[in-house]
Amino acid sequence: MSNESPGFFRQLPSALPGLALIIITMVVIRNWIEPWMAVTKVFGMQKPLTDAFHLNYILIGIIFGLLYRNVLFGGRMPEIFSNGFKLSRLMIKTGIIMLGSLYTFSAIVQLGSMAIFLIGGFVILTIIMVLWLGKVFGLDRSMTGVLANALSICGVSAAVATSPAVEAKASHVAYAIATILGFGILTMFISPFIGHTLGLTDLQYGAWIGTGILNSGQVLAAALAFNPNVAPGTAVSVAEIWNIMRVISIPFAVFAVTVWYWAGKTEIEGGKQKSLGTLLVEKFPVFVIGFMVMVLFTSMGAFGSVGLKGGLPPSETIKTLRLVMQWIFGFGLVGLGGYIDFKELRQAGGAPLKLGLIVGVTKYVLALVVVLLIKDSLVSI
């Protein structure tokens, strides 16, 4: 079909300039900017950029991407770099798949019913809150349906997965994504400061943002901004396993919102909607499956010792994987910054933005409160 997206290898030649810019940016950040920040003094303060502002290669990479698009290129990514920045999304998904090497199935089971109950409870309550507020604000049912899953699960993926099932327009999805990105940019930068100020451990911080931040990429960025190390028990390992558990609920949430949408319709036009099963197969994030396959291989000992608490130290293969992951995430998050368009965010006004901010802030704050209340019941893996 002519409207199908070209394959990876067809995109690669045109993506090379953009990928080169991303790679060069991260190499400069990691080899020169980050070491400079670790020793520099500002106004007589020793290392304020790293100790006070907690800047690291992740946040700096996102900032560079933001500056490229919104300052250097005037709000529009040049065609020569566009495909490379698009392909950088694949790096984030690849990195999340590789994060499966931090876990074994037995370790995941240790998370226990508390994590499952907390994540499931937040998903259900968020959906209910959005559906209620959508009615209060008089939003279109399609717009409300997209926002319900976007705000309850994992942002962009859930919005895209839900949109065909509730007959959403492209503008509905755009509004939902812009609302999520606007709120997410704020949480990406303030969460590490809040976490350090409150003296949260990696376990507490990871559980909080894995539950309270709306989008998978933003969860990843906020976790690495708090602690850039990739290892079992670090913020990113905790946040991503909680986030993955949330993402796995996409089929159930899409089903629930689809039933709500069609139950409230007075007329159903025949022949236009796909079956629910087709929607779930087409839209369910493939990286989640890849992550679980990676966990399976790790559980079978394919990469040697993982280095879990109380066990053997990590194998050389695992150490190499973690180093590679740090670079992959760095590249991917420069690309993420390049996709944050301030003009688009300004356009996401009105009732959808108000609803998104109310629900987003409520979820974000409530998740922190709950984590602090149950911090002694959280299980580290």
Helices and strands as residue ranges (DSSP letters): H 8-28, I 29-33, H 34-37, E 41-42, E 45-46, H 48-51, H 57-67, I 68-72, H 79-98, G 99-102, H 105-109, H 112-137, H 141-152, H 156-162, H 170-197, H 202-212, H 216-226, H 235-247, H 250-263, H 276-283, H 286-299, H 316-338, H 342-347, H 350-373, G 375-377
